[in-house]
């Protein structure tokens, strides 16, 4: 997740991800939490179309899942959502 000069790539949110975050902020899910999940996930999974899925713990029974695409110079968050841990672990 670092570019060639050692700096971290900037993280951009798609319009869909921005809209989802607007609804999820009441649940304590913030843009900062999304970025921290990408930079330091509890687990990282390959998704469809070359996308990556970063997961981090939200609560005892919940995960935050962040689906993103890593490009040459940046990271684009496609969507974010909370999910039950038992479904993905």
C-alpha positions as CSV (number, residue, x, y, z in Angstrom):
1,X,0.0,0.0,0.0
2,X,3.0,2.3,-0.3
3,X,4.0,4.0,-3.5
4,X,7.5,3.7,-4.8
5,X,8.8,6.7,-2.8
6,X,7.6,5.1,0.5
7,X,4.6,7.4,1.1
8,X,1.2,5.9,1.6
9,X,-1.2,6.2,-1.2
10,X,-4.1,8.6,-0.7
11,X,-7.5,7.0,-0.1
12,X,-10.5,8.3,-2.0
13,X,-14.1,7.4,-1.5
14,X,-16.5,6.6,-4.4
15,X,-19.8,8.5,-4.4
16,X,-21.4,5.3,-3.2
17,X,-19.0,4.9,-0.3
18,X,-19.6,8.5,0.7
19,X,-23.3,7.9,0.7
20,X,-22.9,4.7,2.8
21,X,-20.7,6.4,5.3
22,X,-23.3,9.1,5.7
23,X,-25.8,6.5,6.8
24,X,-23.3,4.5,8.9
25,X,-21.8,7.4,10.9
26,X,-24.5,7.0,13.5
27,X,-23.1,3.5,14.1
28,X,-19.6,5.0,14.8
29,X,-18.2,4.1,11.4
30,X,-16.2,7.1,10.2
31,X,-13.9,7.8,7.2
32,X,-11.0,7.6,9.7
33,X,-12.0,4.1,10.7
34,X,-12.3,3.1,7.0
35,X,-8.8,4.4,6.3
36,X,-7.4,2.6,9.4
37,X,-9.0,-0.6,8.3
38,X,-7.4,-0.3,4.8
39,X,-3.9,0.6,6.3
40,X,-4.0,-2.0,9.1
41,X,-6.7,-4.7,8.5
42,X,-7.4,-7.6,10.8
43,X,-7.6,-9.6,7.6
44,X,-7.3,-8.9,3.9
45,X,-9.2,-11.0,1.3
46,X,-9.2,-11.0,-2.5
47,X,-12.5,-9.9,-4.0
48,X,-14.1,-9.8,-7.4
49,X,-12.5,-7.9,-10.3
50,X,-9.1,-7.6,-8.6
51,X,-10.6,-5.7,-5.6
52,X,-9.5,-6.2,-2.1
53,X,-11.6,-6.6,1.1
54,X,-10.1,-5.3,4.3
55,X,-11.8,-6.3,7.5
56,X,-11.6,-5.0,11.1
57,X,-13.5,-5.7,14.3
58,X,-16.3,-3.3,15.2
59,X,-17.8,-5.2,18.1
60,X,-17.9,-8.7,19.5
61,X,-20.2,-9.9,16.7
62,X,-19.6,-7.3,14.0
63,X,-16.9,-6.6,11.4
64,X,-16.3,-3.6,9.2
65,X,-15.8,-4.7,5.6
66,X,-14.1,-2.2,3.2
67,X,-14.1,-3.1,-0.5
68,X,-11.5,-1.1,-2.5
69,X,-9.4,-1.0,-5.6
70,X,-5.7,-0.2,-5.4
71,X,-4.5,1.8,-8.3
72,X,-1.0,3.1,-9.2
73,X,-1.2,6.3,-7.2
74,X,-4.3,6.0,-5.0
75,X,-6.8,3.7,-3.4
76,X,-10.5,3.9,-4.3
77,X,-13.0,2.7,-1.7
78,X,-16.0,1.2,-3.5
79,X,-18.2,0.5,-0.5
80,X,-18.2,-0.1,3.2
81,X,-20.5,-2.1,5.4
82,X,-20.8,-3.7,8.8
83,X,-21.3,-7.5,8.8
84,X,-21.8,-10.3,11.3
85,X,-18.4,-11.9,12.1
86,X,-19.8,-15.4,12.0
87,X,-20.6,-15.0,8.3
88,X,-17.0,-14.0,7.3
89,X,-14.7,-15.6,9.8
